[in-house]
């Protein structure tokens, strides 16, 4: 397993629509392992392949925050939302590609998602609460969207300017 670098906004690769994965190969499994290790190390609860510069439709997530509970690492290949509730939930979202910036985003409270698992089989699950927010946030990444794209333009521009400044500072370090 290899820790991967997480791209920081603004980066044009974060705005690209990811391509479907044709088959679950050993390379895809290695990518999944790297993504889980990178997500846990960050630390985060979700990570999409485009965030590490891979424009393929895969995400990983684990929304178990209780240290006494067993982790539940999930790998979703070619995920697709097949149903969403009319009811909305508002969560304060953050993103590993936009560190230290958070904003409230309203999304469907529940979603049903189908995806291909690492075993190559189609899976389906209904997610709610933080899991629903996380899976929608990560699928947004696969579609070239960031959580700040859900914000008003002025707030989005302010965060983008701060991220540009951070990237300049990191480049000088």
C-alpha positions as CSV (number, residue, x, y, z in Angstrom):
1,X,0.0,0.0,0.0
2,X,1.2,3.5,-0.9
3,X,0.1,6.8,0.5
4,X,-0.9,9.0,-2.3
5,X,-0.8,12.8,-2.6
6,X,-4.2,14.5,-2.3
7,X,-4.7,17.2,-4.9
8,X,-5.6,20.6,-3.6
9,X,-8.3,22.9,-5.1
10,X,-8.0,24.7,-7.4
11,X,-6.6,21.9,-9.7
12,X,-8.2,21.3,-13.1
13,X,-8.1,17.5,-12.5
14,X,-10.7,17.9,-9.7
15,X,-13.2,19.4,-12.2
16,X,-13.0,16.5,-14.7
17,X,-15.7,13.9,-15.0
18,X,-14.2,10.5,-14.1
19,X,-14.4,7.6,-16.6
20,X,-16.1,4.3,-15.6
21,X,-13.9,1.4,-14.6
22,X,-14.2,-1.5,-17.2
23,X,-13.2,-4.4,-14.9
24,X,-12.0,-5.1,-11.4
25,X,-8.3,-5.9,-11.8
26,X,-5.4,-6.3,-9.5
27,X,-4.5,-2.7,-10.4
28,X,-7.9,-1.5,-9.3
29,X,-7.6,-3.4,-6.0
30,X,-4.2,-1.9,-5.4
31,X,-5.7,1.6,-6.1
32,X,-8.5,0.8,-3.6
33,X,-5.9,-0.2,-0.9
34,X,-3.9,3.0,-1.6
35,X,-7.0,5.2,-1.4
36,X,-8.1,3.6,1.9
37,X,-4.7,4.1,3.4
38,X,-4.5,7.7,2.2
39,X,-8.0,8.5,3.5
40,X,-7.4,7.0,7.0
41,X,-4.0,8.8,7.1
42,X,-5.4,12.2,6.1
43,X,-7.6,11.6,8.3
44,X,-10.9,11.6,6.4
45,X,-14.1,9.7,6.0
46,X,-14.2,9.6,2.2
47,X,-11.9,9.9,-0.8
48,X,-12.6,9.8,-4.5
49,X,-10.0,8.7,-7.1
50,X,-9.9,12.1,-8.8
51,X,-8.6,13.6,-5.5
52,X,-5.4,11.6,-6.0
53,X,-5.2,12.4,-9.7
54,X,-6.9,9.2,-11.0
55,X,-9.8,10.1,-13.2
56,X,-11.7,6.8,-12.7
57,X,-15.1,6.3,-11.0
58,X,-14.1,4.9,-7.7
59,X,-14.5,6.1,-4.1
60,X,-13.7,4.8,-0.7
61,X,-15.4,5.8,2.6
62,X,-15.8,4.8,6.2
63,X,-18.1,7.0,8.3
64,X,-17.6,5.1,11.6
65,X,-16.2,7.7,13.9
66,X,-16.6,5.8,17.3
67,X,-13.1,4.6,18.2
68,X,-14.6,1.6,20.0
69,X,-16.6,0.5,16.9
70,X,-15.1,-1.6,14.1
71,X,-14.2,0.3,11.0
72,X,-16.3,-0.2,7.9
73,X,-14.1,0.5,5.0
74,X,-16.1,0.6,1.7
75,X,-14.9,0.6,-1.9
76,X,-17.5,1.7,-4.5
77,X,-16.6,1.2,-8.1
78,X,-18.8,3.0,-10.7
79,X,-21.3,4.2,-8.0
80,X,-24.6,5.5,-9.1
81,X,-27.4,7.1,-7.1
82,X,-30.6,5.2,-8.0
83,X,-33.0,6.9,-5.6
84,X,-32.9,9.9,-3.3
85,X,-35.3,11.1,-0.6
86,X,-37.2,14.3,-0.9
87,X,-36.3,15.1,2.7
88,X,-33.0,17.0,3.1
89,X,-30.3,17.0,5.7
90,X,-27.8,19.8,6.2
91,X,-24.3,18.9,7.3
92,X,-21.2,21.0,7.7
93,X,-19.0,19.5,5.0
94,X,-15.3,19.6,4.6
95,X,-13.0,18.1,2.0
96,X,-9.5,16.7,1.9
97,X,-8.8,18.7,-1.2
98,X,-10.0,21.9,0.5
99,X,-8.4,21.6,4.0
100,X,-9.6,23.7,6.9
101,X,-12.7,25.0,5.0
102,X,-16.2,23.9,6.0
103,X,-19.6,24.9,4.9
104,X,-23.2,23.7,5.4
105,X,-24.5,21.9,2.4
106,X,-28.1,20.5,2.0
107,X,-28.4,17.2,0.3
108,X,-31.0,14.4,0.2
109,X,-31.3,12.8,3.7
110,X,-31.3,9.3,2.2
111,X,-30.0,7.8,-1.0
112,X,-29.9,4.4,-2.6
113,X,-26.6,3.6,-4.4
114,X,-25.6,0.8,-6.7
115,X,-22.0,0.0,-7.4
116,X,-19.5,-2.7,-8.3
117,X,-17.6,-4.2,-5.4
118,X,-14.0,-5.4,-5.4
119,X,-15.5,-8.9,-6.0
120,X,-16.9,-7.7,-9.3
121,X,-20.5,-8.1,-8.1
122,X,-23.2,-5.4,-8.2
123,X,-24.1,-4.1,-4.8
124,X,-26.9,-1.9,-3.6
125,X,-27.4,-0.1,-0.3
126,X,-29.5,2.6,1.2
127,X,-27.5,5.2,3.1
128,X,-28.7,7.8,5.6
129,X,-27.3,10.4,7.9
130,X,-23.5,11.0,7.6
131,X,-23.1,8.0,5.2
132,X,-25.7,9.6,2.8
133,X,-23.9,12.9,2.8
134,X,-20.5,11.3,2.4
135,X,-21.4,9.1,-0.6
136,X,-23.1,12.1,-2.3
137,X,-20.0,14.3,-1.7
138,X,-17.7,11.6,-3.1
139,X,-19.9,10.9,-6.2
140,X,-19.9,14.7,-6.8
141,X,-16.1,14.4,-7.1
142,X,-16.5,11.7,-9.7
143,X,-18.7,14.2,-11.6
144,X,-16.2,17.0,-11.4
145,X,-18.0,18.8,-8.6
146,X,-16.7,20.0,-5.2
147,X,-18.8,20.8,-2.1
148,X,-18.1,24.5,-2.6
149,X,-20.0,24.3,-5.9
150,X,-23.1,24.0,-3.8
151,X,-22.3,27.4,-2.1
152,X,-23.2,30.9,-3.2
153,X,-20.7,32.3,-5.7
154,X,-19.1,34.9,-3.3
155,X,-18.4,32.3,-0.6
156,X,-17.0,29.9,-3.2
157,X,-14.7,32.6,-4.6
158,X,-13.5,33.5,-1.1
159,X,-12.6,29.9,-0.4
160,X,-10.9,29.5,-3.8
161,X,-8.8,32.6,-3.2
162,X,-7.7,31.3,0.2
163,X,-6.8,27.9,-1.4
164,X,-4.8,29.6,-4.1
165,X,-2.8,31.5,-1.5
166,X,-2.2,28.2,0.5
167,X,-1.0,26.5,-2.7
168,X,1.5,29.4,-3.3
169,X,2.7,29.1,0.3
170,X,3.2,25.4,0.0
171,X,5.0,25.8,-3.3
172,X,7.5,28.1,-1.6
173,X,8.1,25.9,1.4
